[in-house]
């Protein structure tokens, strides 16, 4: 049995950025809507050779990203803190 323990930093932002990614760490970049991302998750389950999404990203998206997405403008107006959350470290299982 193989186990992995690491810290992954995820930044949710509303910003125009230039990306300079490490090709050893990232195979592709794509801007998507919430609906498109959900479809990508579904496709990764039904056609795993066509699209590969890491389990930890799917976990984070399902637990945080889809909740954050519709509230993103309100959160940004409150200095990046949602009314229902404070700056936190989340431990996912």
MARDOVEX-828820 format. One record per residue (C-alpha): residue number from 1; x, y, z. Coordinates in steps of 0.25 Angstrom, whole numbers, m for minus. Each point is the difference from the previous one (the first is absolute). Example, Ala and Ser with C-alpha at 12.3 -4.5 7.8 and 13.67 -1.06 7.14 Angstrom:
<pts>
<1, <49, m18, 31>>
<2, <6, 14, m2>>
</pts>
This chain:
<pts>
<1, <0, 0, 0>>
<2, <5, 14, m4>>
<3, <m3, 12, 8>>
<4, <3, 15, m3>>
<5, <0, 11, 9>>
<6, <2, 14, m5>>
<7, <m5, 14, 1>>
<8, <m6, 5, m13>>
<9, <m3, 15, m1>>
<10, <m12, 4, m8>>
<11, <m3, 15, m3>>
<12, <m13, 4, m5>>
<13, <1, 14, m6>>
<14, <m8, 9, m10>>
<15, <12, 6, m8>>
<16, <6, 0, m13>>
<17, <13, m7, 1>>
<18, <11, m5, m9>>
<19, <4, m14, 4>>
<20, <13, m6, m1>>
<21, <m2, m15, 4>>
<22, <10, m11, 2>>
<23, <m3, m10, m11>>
<24, <4, m11, 9>>
<25, <m11, 4, 10>>
<26, <m11, 4, m10>>
<27, <m4, m6, m13>>
<28, <m11, 10, m4>>
<29, <m7, 13, 4>>
<30, <m14, 4, m3>>
<31, <m9, 10, 5>>
<32, <m14, m6, 3>>
<33, <m14, 4, 5>>
<34, <m5, m8, 12>>
<35, <m9, m8, m9>>
<36, <12, m4, m9>>
<37, <8, m4, 11>>
<38, <m11, m9, 5>>
<39, <m1, m6, m14>>
<40, <15, m2, 0>>
<41, <m1, m8, 14>>
<42, <m11, m9, m6>>
<43, <8, m2, m13>>
<44, <13, m4, 8>>
<45, <m9, m11, 7>>
<46, <m6, m5, m13>>
<47, <12, 2, m9>>
<48, <13, m1, 9>>
<49, <9, m1, m11>>
<50, <m5, 13, m7>>
<51, <1, 9, 12>>
<52, <7, m2, 13>>
<53, <m3, 9, 12>>
<54, <7, m3, 13>>
<55, <m9, m5, 12>>
<56, <5, 11, 9>>
<57, <m4, 11, m10>>
<58, <m14, m6, m1>>
<59, <m1, m1, 15>>
<60, <3, 15, 2>>
<61, <m9, 4, m11>>
<62, <m12, m8, 5>>
<63, <3, 5, 15>>
<64, <4, 15, m3>>
<65, <0, 5, m14>>
<66, <m14, m3, m4>>
<67, <m5, 7, 12>>
<68, <10, 12, m2>>
<69, <m3, 2, m14>>
<70, <m14, 7, 1>>
<71, <4, 8, 12>>
<72, <14, 5, m6>>
<73, <m4, 14, m3>>
<74, <m6, 2, 14>>
<75, <12, m6, 7>>
<76, <10, 9, m8>>
<77, <m8, 12, 5>>
<78, <2, m5, 14>>
<79, <16, 0, m2>>
<80, <0, m15, m4>>
<81, <m8, m5, 12>>
<82, <m14, m6, m1>>
<83, <m10, 3, 10>>
<84, <m1, m14, 3>>
<85, <15, m3, 2>>
<86, <13, 6, 5>>
<87, <14, m3, m5>>
<88, <2, m15, 3>>
<89, <8, m12, m3>>
<90, <m8, m11, m4>>
<91, <4, m15, 2>>
<92, <m7, m9, m11>>
<93, <m2, m15, 2>>
</pts>
